[in-house]
Amino acid sequence: MKKTVILTFVLFMLAASACTSQATTIPVEKTATTEPIKPTETATMATTIPTRSVPGGGFSYSLAAVPSFSNVAYASVSAAEKLDLYLPAGDGPFRLVILVHGGAFMMGDKAAPDATTGVDQLLNQGFAVASINYRLSGEAKAPAQIQDLKAAVRFLRANAKEYKLNPEKFGAWGGSAGGSLVSLLGTSCGVAELEGPELGNTDQSSCVQAVVDWFGPIDFLKMDEQFQGTSCPATHNAVNSPESLLVGGPVQENVEAVKLVDAETYITNDDPPFFIEHGTSDCNVPPQQSQNFYAALSSVIGEDKVSLKLLDGEGHGGSQFSAPENLSLVIDFFNTYLK
């Protein structure tokens, strides 16, 4: 109810205007948000091909584990609404990390490298892992994507006993578009407008207890502005940008639709802890997106619950993200907040 009121107020104000530091428990770096980072001249674009099987971000990861349950339907509105579930050895109940693939909201897959990075390490630490497919923007416009994620969370809670899951210990992790979606999942607990009750299991909560956001776009309206003065293409306002295709028209002409899926819209003091990482040479999503999101979160839920690490010289994904020492930071974060 509280967040529904927040959303109504935000949309009212938008319509009216149209007419007229480091967390103490996690060893990561905190970057001052008062000095925004812009991509360096060596920033590079991620290489992607428009097919479902291609990841979002430059990841190369070899997965050893195989799903315990494959292509599990968590809803029935679309054939896309399926997940793969990986279970560790043991009797459970297991803490769960939900992985959400990237791909500019228009491509990607639950079995792609960006959607399976860290699975082996999580399993070794006793976590269950669910990798989620969702409706892409070519099939359905926002907020279908976040509604699918919430439906998947509700489905997994409803079937926690069957899958040996601990329904009180759910985390979420995603990169690029997946980072945007898990961030929205984290802040929009209880927002009825984003639930999608037609997708089932409405008696279950879609809330998560910890979020890892890798270079997710948060505020679509500021992306081109934040790329000004850099060598990166400022094309996010274009009618055919990933963000515009997601909301059904140019982002600057669809402000209400943009704010509906902006994680910052819903920040309240009961939001879960966040661990955010971004490459300083990212030419797809401005590093300032993560800096501003960090600042907005920490001002409300406290600096002790939010961490930001900027990876020097790294682009939109890459080896620094999937390096063992960095994956250890992510695992440590989940171990801390899902213990």
N, C-alpha and C positions, 0 to 999 in steps of 0.2 A: 504494500500500500504506500509506503514512504517513497519508494522509487517511482511508482506510478505518478504520484503528485509531482515529483521533480521533473519527469518527462513532460507532463502537461504544461507546467510552468515554462519550461524551456521552449516548447513549441509555440506557446502563446507569445512569448517575447520575440521570437524570430518572426512570427507573422506580423506583429506590430511594427517591427523595425523595417519590414519590407514595404509597408505602407508609408512610412515616414523615413648527501653525505653517506657513508658506508654502513650497512647493517651490522650490528655488533655480533650477530651469530654466524654470518657468512663472510668468508675471507675474500671479498671482491672490492674492486675500486669504485669509488663514488666520484662522479665528475660534476663540478659546479655548474648549475644550470644558468647562472647569470652570464656566462661566457659561451654562447652557443657555438658548437662545432659545425663547420660546413665541410662537405667532401673536398678532399685534396684534388689537385690537378691530375693525379694518377688514378682517380676513381674509375671503376669499370662497371659496365652493365652486366647483369646476370644473363647467361645464355639459356634461353628456353625455346621449346618448340611447342606449338599449340596442339598437344594431344593429352589425353587424360593421364598417361603414364609418366609424364615428365614432372619433376619436382619444382618447387619454387625456391630459388636460391641456388648457389653453386656448391652443392654437396656431393661428396663421393664417399659412400659408406657401404661396407660389406656386412650384411646381416647373417649371423650364424643361426639364430633361433628361427623356428617355424611356428606359425600360429597354432594355438591349441584349438581354436574355433575360427573358421574362415567364413567370410561373407555372411555374417549374421545380420539379418534384417532387424533394425531397431525401430523402423516405422514402415508404412506401406503406401505413402503418397507417391514416392518415386523409387525407381530401381537403384538410384544412387545411394539410398539411405541404408548403407551396410557398414559393418565394422569387422576388423580382425582382432581377436583377443588372444594375448599371449599370457600364459600363467607360469609362474616359477614352480620349482619343486616344493612340495609340502602340502599341508592340509588347510592352510589359510586360517582365518580370513585375511586376504591380502590387501594391502594398500594399493590403490590404482592410480596410474598416470595415463591420462587421455592425450594422445598425440594427434595434432591437426595439421595436415599438409598445407603447403603454400601453393603458389601457381597463379598469382594475380587474380584470384577468385574465379578464373575461367579455365584452369587446367590443374593437373596434379592428381595424385592417387595415394591411397592409404598404404600401398606397398612400395612407393618410391623412396629413394634414399633420404629425403628430408623428413619423411613420415616414419622412418624406422631408425634414424640416428638415435643412439642411446638405448635402444631396446635391450640389447644384450647386457649392458651395464645395469640397467634397472632390474632386469630379471635376476642378475647375480646378487643384487641387494634385497631381493625378496619382494619386489614390486610386481604386480600384474600390470599389463600395458594393453590399452585399447587404441588402435589406430583407426581413424574415422574417415569415411567418405561422406560428402555432403553435396547438395545440389549446387552446381556451378552456375555462374551468371548467365551462361547461354541457355540454360534451362529455366531458371527462376531468378527474379530480382530480389534484392534485399527487402525484408529481413529473413528470407528463406534459409540462408546459410546458418545464421545464429539459431534460428528455430530448430534446424536439424541437429545442431550440436546439443542444444538443451534437451531435445528428444532423446538423443543418445545417452546423455547423462541420466535421464529419468529411467530409460530402459535398463541401464546397467544397475541402477539402484533397485529397481523392481525385481531384478533377477540376481541380486547379490548372493543370495544363498546358493542358488544353482551353480554360479561361477566362482564361489568361495571368495567373494570380495567383502571388504569392510566398507559399508556404505557411508561411514562417517569420515573416511579418509580418501577423498578424491582430489587429485591434482590435474592440471592441464598444462600442455607445453606445445608451442607451435612457432613456426618461423614465417616471416613475410606475411602473406594473407592469413596464414595460420596463426601468426602472432597477433594480428589484428583481431581475429575471431576469439582466441582464448582470452585476450585482454577484455573483450566485451563480455565474454562468458563470466569472467571474474568480477566485473563491476556491476553486472545487471541482475544479480540475484534478486528474485522477487518482482521483476518487471514484467507484468502480465502481457504487455504489447509484444514482447519478444519470445513468449513461451511456445506458441503454436500448439494449442490444446488438441487440435485435430490429429496430431501425431501420436497421441496416446500417453498412458501412464501419468495422468494428471495428478494422481495422488502422491507422486514422488517429487522431491526437490531437484532442481537443476543447478543448485549451487555447488561450487568447488571450494576447496580449502587452501589451495596454493596454486600460483600461476607463474610459468616461465614464458616470457615474451622475447623472442628473437626478432629484432628489426621489423616489427609490425607497423604498418601505416595506421595511425590513430585519427588524426585530424586531416581529412582529405582536402579541406578548404585552404590549408596553409602550405601544402607540399610544393607547389610551384614557386610561391613566395620564398620559401626556404632554400630553394635551389638557385635563386637569383645571385649573380656574381660568381657562379661556379661554372665549370665546364660541363656539368650534367644537364641533360635535356629537361626543360620545364614543360612537360606535356600532360600533366595530370588533370588540368582543366579542360582538355580537349574532349570532344564528344565521344571519341573512341578509346579513351584511356580506360585502364582496368577499373578504376574507381567510378568513372561515369557509367560504364557498362553495368556495374554492379547495382547502382541506384536508379538506372533507367533514363539517364539524361546527363548533360554537363553538370558537374558537381556544383558549380557556382550558381546554377539556375535551379538547383534542387536541394536547397540548404536544409529544409526540414527532413528530407530523406537521408541526407548525410548525417545530420545530428542524431537521427534515430539509431544509427549503427556506429556512433562514436563512443568509445569506451569512457571518455572523459565526461560525457553527459550524465553518467549514473554514479559517479564516485561518491561514496558515503563512508562514514567512519567504521562501518562493520565489514568492509571489503577484506578479502584475504591478502596474505603477503604476496608480493611480486618480486621476481628477479628478472631484470631487463638487460639485454645485451644488444649492442649495435656496432657495426664496423664504421670507422671514421671516414672511409672512402666509399661508402655505399652511394651509388648513383641511381638506385631505384627508389629508395625510401630515405629521405633526408635524416641524418642523425638527430637533428633537432626534434623530430617526432618523438623519439624515445626520451630525450632530455626533458621536453615539455611534459610528457606523460609522467615521468618520474617526479617532476616538481609538483604536478597536480595531485598525484597520489600521496606523496610524502607530506604535503601540507595538510592533508585530511586524516590519513590513517597513521601518520608518524614515520619518521625516517628509519626507525628500528624495524619497520615491516616492509621496506622497499629498498632494493639494491639496484644500482645501475653500473654496468661495466661497458666502457667503450674499448673496442679492439682496434688498436692503432694500425692504420694502413689496410685494414680488412674491408672487403667490399660487401656485396649482398650475399651473405653466406660465404663459405670457404673453409680452408683447413684450420684456421684458428678456432672456429666454432666447434668443429668435430674433433679437435685434438684431445687426447686422453685427459690432460690436466684441466681443460675447460669442461669436459663432460663431468669430471669429478666435482666441479663447483655446482653444477646443476643437480647432481645426485645428492650432494651435501645439503642443498637447499630443500629438496623434497624430504630427505631424512630428518631435517630439523622441524619442518612444519607439518609433516604427515606422520610423526612418530606416535 
